[in-house]
C-alpha cells in the first residue's frame, strides 16, 4: 500500500497533465490552459488505488503550478470542485 506522500508527481506539460505512476497504474490530473486560465478537466485514479489521498496530492500539484504561473483556476472536474470547497485558496 502506498502512502499519499511517498510517490512522485510528474508534470507533463506536453500532454497537459500531472501524473503519478503507482503500482504500474497511472493516476492523472488533466488540464488545459487558455490565456491566463488553467481549466482542470479531470482527475483519474484507478479504483484499486482510491481512498489513499492520491487525487488530493495530484490536485495540489496542479494548483501549485497554476499559482506559480499566475493562472486563474477553472475547476471543470468535479473532484477539483470538491477539493477547493474543502481547501479554499
N, CA, C and O atoms as CSV, one atom per row, in Angstrom:
chain,resi,resn,atom,element,x,y,z
A,1,UNK,N,N,0.840,-1.184,0.000
A,1,UNK,CA,C,0.000,0.000,0.000
A,1,UNK,C,C,0.882,1.243,0.000
A,1,UNK,O,O,1.857,1.319,0.747
A,2,UNK,N,N,0.537,2.211,-0.837
A,2,UNK,CA,C,1.318,3.430,-0.981
A,2,UNK,C,C,0.712,4.520,-0.118
A,2,UNK,O,O,-0.484,4.796,-0.212
A,3,UNK,N,N,1.523,5.137,0.719
A,3,UNK,CA,C,1.063,6.291,1.496
A,3,UNK,C,C,0.967,7.486,0.561
A,3,UNK,O,O,1.714,7.548,-0.415
A,4,UNK,N,N,0.062,8.450,0.826
A,4,UNK,CA,C,-0.196,9.521,-0.119
A,4,UNK,C,C,0.987,10.421,-0.438
A,4,UNK,O,O,0.982,11.064,-1.488
A,5,UNK,N,N,1.976,10.496,0.396
A,5,UNK,CA,C,3.089,11.393,0.110
A,5,UNK,C,C,4.382,10.657,-0.185
A,5,UNK,O,O,5.461,11.238,-0.068
A,6,UNK,N,N,4.296,9.382,-0.567
A,6,UNK,CA,C,5.510,8.619,-0.831
A,6,UNK,C,C,5.678,8.307,-2.312
A,6,UNK,O,O,6.355,7.346,-2.678
A,7,UNK,N,N,5.063,9.115,-3.155
A,7,UNK,CA,C,5.215,8.924,-4.594
A,7,UNK,C,C,5.500,10.268,-5.241
A,7,UNK,O,O,5.237,11.324,-4.666
A,8,UNK,N,N,6.041,10.207,-6.441
A,8,UNK,CA,C,6.391,11.421,-7.162
A,8,UNK,C,C,5.306,11.777,-8.161
A,8,UNK,O,O,4.753,10.914,-8.842
A,9,UNK,N,N,5.015,13.061,-8.233
A,9,UNK,CA,C,4.094,13.590,-9.238
A,9,UNK,C,C,4.952,14.217,-10.326
A,9,UNK,O,O,5.834,15.028,-10.045
A,10,UNK,N,N,4.689,13.841,-11.554
A,10,UNK,CA,C,5.436,14.366,-12.698
A,10,UNK,C,C,4.526,15.245,-13.537
A,10,UNK,O,O,3.424,14.846,-13.913
A,11,UNK,N,N,5.008,16.451,-13.825
A,11,UNK,CA,C,4.270,17.335,-14.711
A,11,UNK,C,C,4.699,17.012,-16.142
A,11,UNK,O,O,5.889,17.001,-16.459
A,12,UNK,N,N,3.729,16.754,-16.985
A,12,UNK,CA,C,3.983,16.503,-18.405
A,12,UNK,C,C,3.264,17.583,-19.210
A,12,UNK,O,O,2.181,17.349,-19.747
A,13,UNK,N,N,3.878,18.779,-19.292
A,13,UNK,CA,C,3.203,19.892,-19.966
A,13,UNK,C,C,2.892,19.612,-21.432
A,13,UNK,O,O,1.925,20.147,-21.973
A,14,UNK,N,N,3.699,18.781,-22.072
A,14,UNK,CA,C,3.439,18.452,-23.481
A,14,UNK,C,C,2.141,17.666,-23.648
A,14,UNK,O,O,1.578,17.610,-24.742
A,15,UNK,N,N,1.672,17.062,-22.563
A,15,UNK,CA,C,0.404,16.320,-22.569
A,15,UNK,C,C,-0.653,16.989,-21.691
A,15,UNK,O,O,-1.746,16.452,-21.509
A,16,UNK,N,N,-0.321,18.163,-21.147
A,16,UNK,CA,C,-1.228,18.930,-20.282
A,16,UNK,C,C,-1.773,18.078,-19.146
A,16,UNK,O,O,-2.984,17.962,-18.954
A,17,UNK,N,N,-0.842,17.483,-18.395
A,17,UNK,CA,C,-1.285,16.630,-17.296
A,17,UNK,C,C,-0.212,16.496,-16.219
A,17,UNK,O,O,0.973,16.737,-16.450
A,18,UNK,N,N,-0.677,16.102,-15.035
A,18,UNK,CA,C,0.169,15.716,-13.915
A,18,UNK,C,C,-0.078,14.230,-13.696
A,18,UNK,O,O,-1.224,13.782,-13.682
A,19,UNK,N,N,1.000,13.467,-13.524
A,19,UNK,CA,C,0.879,12.013,-13.454
A,19,UNK,C,C,1.696,11.457,-12.290
A,19,UNK,O,O,2.802,11.917,-12.008
A,20,UNK,N,N,1.123,10.459,-11.627
A,20,UNK,CA,C,1.854,9.644,-10.660
A,20,UNK,C,C,1.607,8.196,-11.057
A,20,UNK,O,O,0.460,7.771,-11.200
A,21,UNK,N,N,2.674,7.447,-11.232
A,21,UNK,CA,C,2.531,6.031,-11.557
A,21,UNK,C,C,2.710,5.248,-10.270
A,21,UNK,O,O,3.779,5.263,-9.661
A,22,UNK,N,N,1.650,4.565,-9.864
A,22,UNK,CA,C,1.649,3.826,-8.609
A,22,UNK,C,C,1.249,2.384,-8.899
A,22,UNK,O,O,0.203,2.123,-9.492
A,23,UNK,N,N,2.075,1.480,-8.482
A,23,UNK,CA,C,1.830,0.058,-8.706
A,23,UNK,C,C,1.553,-0.227,-10.187
A,23,UNK,O,O,0.716,-1.065,-10.524
A,24,UNK,N,N,2.273,0.489,-11.068
A,24,UNK,CA,C,2.129,0.271,-12.502
A,24,UNK,C,C,0.896,0.902,-13.118
A,24,UNK,O,O,0.596,0.659,-14.287
A,25,UNK,N,N,0.177,1.710,-12.351
A,25,UNK,CA,C,-1.045,2.346,-12.858
A,25,UNK,C,C,-0.887,3.861,-12.808
A,25,UNK,O,O,-0.401,4.413,-11.821
A,26,UNK,N,N,-1.305,4.532,-13.891
A,26,UNK,CA,C,-1.226,5.983,-13.939
A,26,UNK,C,C,-2.422,6.624,-13.259
A,26,UNK,O,O,-3.571,6.248,-13.493
A,27,UNK,N,N,-2.126,7.598,-12.412
A,27,UNK,CA,C,-3.116,8.460,-11.783
A,27,UNK,C,C,-2.870,9.839,-12.403
A,27,UNK,O,O,-1.727,10.291,-12.463
A,28,UNK,N,N,-3.926,10.508,-12.860
A,28,UNK,CA,C,-3.735,11.666,-13.721
A,28,UNK,C,C,-4.695,12.805,-13.395
A,28,UNK,O,O,-5.874,12.588,-13.114
A,29,UNK,N,N,-4.160,14.028,-13.440
A,29,UNK,CA,C,-4.976,15.241,-13.493
A,29,UNK,C,C,-4.693,15.868,-14.852
A,29,UNK,O,O,-3.545,16.160,-15.187
A,30,UNK,N,N,-5.757,16.072,-15.631
A,30,UNK,CA,C,-5.634,16.689,-16.958
A,30,UNK,C,C,-6.117,18.130,-16.896
A,30,UNK,O,O,-7.054,18.458,-16.168
A,31,UNK,N,N,-5.462,18.979,-17.669
A,31,UNK,CA,C,-5.826,20.392,-17.685
A,31,UNK,C,C,-5.655,20.972,-19.078
A,31,UNK,O,O,-5.067,20.352,-19.964
A,32,UNK,N,N,-6.181,22.174,-19.248
A,32,UNK,CA,C,-5.987,22.935,-20.480
A,32,UNK,C,C,-5.756,24.379,-20.082
A,32,UNK,O,O,-6.471,24.911,-19.233
A,33,UNK,N,N,-4.775,25.014,-20.681
A,33,UNK,CA,C,-4.519,26.418,-20.394
A,33,UNK,C,C,-5.034,27.241,-21.555
A,33,UNK,O,O,-4.725,26.985,-22.719
A,34,UNK,N,N,-5.823,28.232,-21.203
A,34,UNK,CA,C,-6.406,29.146,-22.181
A,34,UNK,C,C,-6.156,30.556,-21.670
A,34,UNK,O,O,-6.822,31.019,-20.745
A,35,UNK,N,N,-5.193,31.231,-22.281
A,35,UNK,CA,C,-4.834,32.568,-21.815
A,35,UNK,C,C,-4.270,32.508,-20.414
A,35,UNK,O,O,-3.253,31.858,-20.173
A,36,UNK,N,N,-4.934,33.191,-19.482
A,36,UNK,CA,C,-4.451,33.207,-18.099
A,36,UNK,C,C,-5.260,32.283,-17.192
A,36,UNK,O,O,-5.285,32.465,-15.975
A,37,UNK,N,N,-5.919,31.292,-17.789
A,37,UNK,CA,C,-6.758,30.370,-17.014
A,37,UNK,C,C,-6.347,28.926,-17.244
A,37,UNK,O,O,-6.150,28.490,-18.379
A,38,UNK,N,N,-6.221,28.193,-16.143
A,38,UNK,CA,C,-5.991,26.748,-16.212
A,38,UNK,C,C,-7.337,26.082,-15.929
A,38,UNK,O,O,-7.886,26.210,-14.836
A,39,UNK,N,N,-7.855,25.376,-16.919
A,39,UNK,CA,C,-9.092,24.614,-16.769
A,39,UNK,C,C,-8.690,23.201,-16.335
A,39,UNK,O,O,-8.066,22.466,-17.101
A,40,UNK,N,N,-9.045,22.830,-15.118
A,40,UNK,CA,C,-8.746,21.479,-14.636
A,40,UNK,C,C,-9.892,20.600,-15.112
A,40,UNK,O,O,-11.024,20.736,-14.648
A,41,UNK,N,N,-9.591,19.696,-16.043
A,41,UNK,CA,C,-10.611,18.945,-16.771
A,41,UNK,C,C,-11.032,17.642,-16.104
A,41,UNK,O,O,-12.218,17.312,-16.079
A,42,UNK,N,N,-10.069,16.898,-15.562
A,42,UNK,CA,C,-10.417,15.598,-14.980
A,42,UNK,C,C,-9.331,15.124,-14.030
A,42,UNK,O,O,-8.162,15.494,-14.139
A,43,UNK,N,N,-9.763,14.294,-13.102
A,43,UNK,CA,C,-8.857,13.622,-12.176
A,43,UNK,C,C,-9.202,12.140,-12.240
A,43,UNK,O,O,-10.349,11.747,-12.028
A,44,UNK,N,N,-8.193,11.322,-12.534
A,44,UNK,CA,C,-8.436,9.891,-12.684
A,44,UNK,C,C,-7.486,9.097,-11.795
A,44,UNK,O,O,-6.264,9.205,-11.906
A,45,UNK,N,N,-8.078,8.298,-10.912
A,45,UNK,CA,C,-7.318,7.367,-10.079
A,45,UNK,C,C,-7.997,6.010,-10.247
A,45,UNK,O,O,-9.197,5.897,-9.998
A,46,UNK,N,N,-7.260,4.978,-10.664
A,46,UNK,CA,C,-7.872,3.663,-10.817
A,46,UNK,C,C,-8.566,3.219,-9.522
A,46,UNK,O,O,-8.057,3.473,-8.430
A,47,UNK,N,N,-9.713,2.564,-9.639
A,47,UNK,CA,C,-10.479,2.153,-8.453
A,47,UNK,C,C,-9.658,1.413,-7.403
A,47,UNK,O,O,-9.882,1.604,-6.207
A,48,UNK,N,N,-8.717,0.577,-7.818
A,48,UNK,CA,C,-7.914,-0.191,-6.865
A,48,UNK,C,C,-7.028,0.718,-6.001
A,48,UNK,O,O,-6.562,0.297,-4.942
A,49,UNK,N,N,-6.794,1.961,-6.446
A,49,UNK,CA,C,-5.927,2.889,-5.711
A,49,UNK,C,C,-6.703,3.986,-4.985
A,49,UNK,O,O,-6.103,4.828,-4.317
A,50,UNK,N,N,-8.009,3.984,-5.107
A,50,UNK,CA,C,-8.816,5.033,-4.483
A,50,UNK,C,C,-8.721,4.992,-2.961
A,50,UNK,O,O,-8.428,3.955,-2.366
A,51,UNK,N,N,-8.973,6.140,-2.352
A,51,UNK,CA,C,-9.006,6.232,-0.901
A,51,UNK,C,C,-7.651,6.399,-0.237
A,51,UNK,O,O,-7.548,6.277,0.984
A,52,UNK,N,N,-6.620,6.671,-1.005
A,52,UNK,CA,C,-5.263,6.803,-0.455
A,52,UNK,C,C,-4.757,8.242,-0.481
A,52,UNK,O,O,-3.610,8.503,-0.118
A,53,UNK,N,N,-5.603,9.175,-0.907
A,53,UNK,CA,C,-5.192,10.575,-0.960
A,53,UNK,C,C,-4.412,10.944,-2.207
A,53,UNK,O,O,-3.843,12.033,-2.284
A,54,UNK,N,N,-4.381,10.055,-3.178
A,54,UNK,CA,C,-3.595,10.290,-4.394
A,54,UNK,C,C,-4.165,11.452,-5.197
A,54,UNK,O,O,-3.412,12.302,-5.672
A,55,UNK,N,N,-5.475,11.501,-5.353
A,55,UNK,CA,C,-6.105,12.583,-6.113
A,55,UNK,C,C,-5.806,13.934,-5.479
A,55,UNK,O,O,-5.585,14.919,-6.183
A,56,UNK,N,N,-5.798,13.981,-4.154
A,56,UNK,CA,C,-5.509,15.241,-3.457
A,56,UNK,C,C,-4.080,15.705,-3.729
A,56,UNK,O,O,-3.847,16.892,-3.957
A,57,UNK,N,N,-3.134,14.786,-3.706
A,57,UNK,CA,C,-1.737,15.143,-3.965
A,57,UNK,C,C,-1.577,15.654,-5.401
A,57,UNK,O,O,-0.902,16.657,-5.632
A,58,UNK,N,N,-2.194,14.968,-6.358
A,58,UNK,CA,C,-2.144,15.415,-7.753
A,58,UNK,C,C,-2.783,16.785,-7.914
A,58,UNK,O,O,-2.252,17.642,-8.621
A,59,UNK,N,N,-3.913,16.991,-7.267
A,59,UNK,CA,C,-4.620,18.263,-7.368
A,59,UNK,C,C,-3.787,19.387,-6.766
A,59,UNK,O,O,-3.709,20.473,-7.339
A,60,UNK,N,N,-3.166,19.138,-5.619
A,60,UNK,CA,C,-2.294,20.158,-5.016
A,60,UNK,C,C,-1.165,20.534,-5.966
A,60,UNK,O,O,-0.817,21.709,-6.079
A,61,UNK,N,N,-0.591,19.552,-6.648
A,61,UNK,CA,C,0.495,19.829,-7.597
A,61,UNK,C,C,-0.006,20.709,-8.741
A,61,UNK,O,O,0.674,21.651,-9.147
A,62,UNK,N,N,-1.188,20.404,-9.256
A,62,UNK,CA,C,-1.752,21.201,-10.349
A,62,UNK,C,C,-2.042,22.627,-9.890
A,62,UNK,O,O,-1.747,23.582,-10.608
A,63,UNK,N,N,-2.616,22.772,-8.705
A,63,UNK,CA,C,-2.930,24.107,-8.186
A,63,UNK,C,C,-1.667,24.901,-7.878
A,63,UNK,O,O,-1.631,26.113,-8.090
A,64,UNK,N,N,-0.638,24.232,-7.382
A,64,UNK,CA,C,0.642,24.898,-7.119
A,64,UNK,C,C,1.240,25.413,-8.427
A,64,UNK,O,O,1.768,26.524,-8.479
A,65,UNK,N,N,1.156,24.608,-9.473
A,65,UNK,CA,C,1.653,25.031,-10.779
A,65,UNK,C,C,0.890,26.263,-11.265
A,65,UNK,O,O,1.494,27.219,-11.751
A,66,UNK,N,N,-0.433,26.239,-11.134
A,66,UNK,CA,C,-1.246,27.391,-11.548
A,66,UNK,C,C,-0.807,28.639,-10.784
A,66,UNK,O,O,-0.662,29.709,-11.374
A,67,UNK,N,N,-0.597,28.506,-9.482
A,67,UNK,CA,C,-0.149,29.643,-8.674
A,67,UNK,C,C,1.214,30.152,-9.142
A,67,UNK,O,O,1.420,31.357,-9.282
A,68,UNK,N,N,2.146,29.218,-9.384
A,68,UNK,CA,C,3.494,29.594,-9.833
A,68,UNK,C,C,3.454,30.350,-11.154
A,68,UNK,O,O,4.264,31.247,-11.387
A,69,UNK,N,N,2.518,29.988,-12.010
A,69,UNK,CA,C,2.412,30.597,-13.338
A,69,UNK,C,C,1.488,31.820,-13.352
A,69,UNK,O,O,1.341,32.472,-14.386
A,70,UNK,N,N,0.871,32.131,-12.221
A,70,UNK,CA,C,-0.044,33.268,-12.144
A,70,UNK,C,C,-1.353,33.022,-12.880
A,70,UNK,O,O,-1.961,33.956,-13.403
A,71,UNK,N,N,-1.789,31.759,-12.922
A,71,UNK,CA,C,-3.001,31.400,-13.654
A,71,UNK,C,C,-4.208,31.341,-12.729
A,71,UNK,O,O,-4.098,30.922,-11.577
A,72,UNK,N,N,-5.351,31.761,-13.237
A,72,UNK,CA,C,-6.615,31.537,-12.565
A,72,UNK,C,C,-6.970,30.067,-12.762
A,72,UNK,O,O,-6.514,29.447,-13.723
A,73,UNK,N,N,-7.773,29.505,-11.874
A,73,UNK,CA,C,-8.168,28.101,-11.988
A,73,UNK,C,C,-9.666,28.011,-12.215
A,73,UNK,O,O,-10.460,28.577,-11.464
A,74,UNK,N,N,-10.038,27.289,-13.266
A,74,UNK,CA,C,-11.440,26.979,-13.543
A,74,UNK,C,C,-11.603,25.481,-13.304
A,74,UNK,O,O,-11.180,24.674,-14.132
A,75,UNK,N,N,-12.216,25.098,-12.173
A,75,UNK,CA,C,-12.347,23.677,-11.848
A,75,UNK,C,C,-13.527,23.028,-12.573
A,75,UNK,O,O,-14.646,23.013,-12.061
A,76,UNK,N,N,-13.273,22.502,-13.749
A,76,UNK,CA,C,-14.292,21.780,-14.508
A,76,UNK,C,C,-14.527,20.408,-13.877
A,76,UNK,O,O,-15.660,19.928,-13.823
A,77,UNK,N,N,-13.478,19.797,-13.413
A,77,UNK,CA,C,-13.500,18.471,-12.794
A,77,UNK,C,C,-14.259,18.509,-11.469
A,77,UNK,O,O,-14.013,19.381,-10.635
A,78,UNK,N,N,-15.175,17.571,-11.275
A,78,UNK,CA,C,-15.966,17.552,-10.036
A,78,UNK,C,C,-15.089,17.299,-8.810
A,78,UNK,O,O,-15.372,17.827,-7.734
A,79,UNK,N,N,-14.033,16.502,-8.953
A,79,UNK,CA,C,-13.140,16.286,-7.818
A,79,UNK,C,C,-12.473,17.600,-7.426
A,79,UNK,O,O,-12.381,17.920,-6.241
A,80,UNK,N,N,-12.010,18.359,-8.411
A,80,UNK,CA,C,-11.337,19.627,-8.124
A,80,UNK,C,C,-12.296,20.612,-7.472
A,80,UNK,O,O,-11.900,21.353,-6.571
A,81,UNK,N,N,-13.543,20.633,-7.909
A,81,UNK,CA,C,-14.553,21.496,-7.284
A,81,UNK,C,C,-14.675,21.132,-5.802
A,81,UNK,O,O,-14.638,22.009,-4.939
A,82,UNK,N,N,-14.820,19.851,-5.513
A,82,UNK,CA,C,-14.958,19.391,-4.124
A,82,UNK,C,C,-13.688,19.695,-3.326
A,82,UNK,O,O,-13.767,20.117,-2.173
A,83,UNK,N,N,-12.526,19.484,-3.933
A,83,UNK,CA,C,-11.258,19.753,-3.253
A,83,UNK,C,C,-11.177,21.223,-2.852
A,83,UNK,O,O,-10.797,21.543,-1.726
A,84,UNK,N,N,-11.534,22.115,-3.774
A,84,UNK,CA,C,-11.460,23.546,-3.492
A,84,UNK,C,C,-12.471,23.976,-2.429
A,84,UNK,O,O,-12.221,24.930,-1.692
A,85,UNK,N,N,-13.598,23.291,-2.343
A,85,UNK,CA,C,-14.544,23.583,-1.251
A,85,UNK,C,C,-13.938,23.235,0.095
A,85,UNK,O,O,-14.102,23.967,1.071
A,86,UNK,N,N,-13.235,22.112,0.140
A,86,UNK,CA,C,-12.611,21.670,1.397
A,86,UNK,C,C,-11.336,22.441,1.730
A,86,UNK,O,O,-10.965,22.583,2.896
A,87,UNK,N,N,-10.668,22.937,0.678
A,87,UNK,CA,C,-9.378,23.641,0.846
A,87,UNK,C,C,-9.413,24.954,0.065
A,87,UNK,O,O,-8.785,25.063,-0.988
A,88,UNK,N,N,-10.135,25.941,0.568
A,88,UNK,CA,C,-10.212,27.216,-0.166
A,88,UNK,C,C,-8.818,27.827,-0.345
A,88,UNK,O,O,-7.938,27.681,0.503
A,89,UNK,N,N,-8.655,28.501,-1.454
A,89,UNK,CA,C,-7.352,29.107,-1.767
A,89,UNK,C,C,-7.336,30.540,-1.346
A,89,UNK,O,O,-6.329,31.225,-1.524
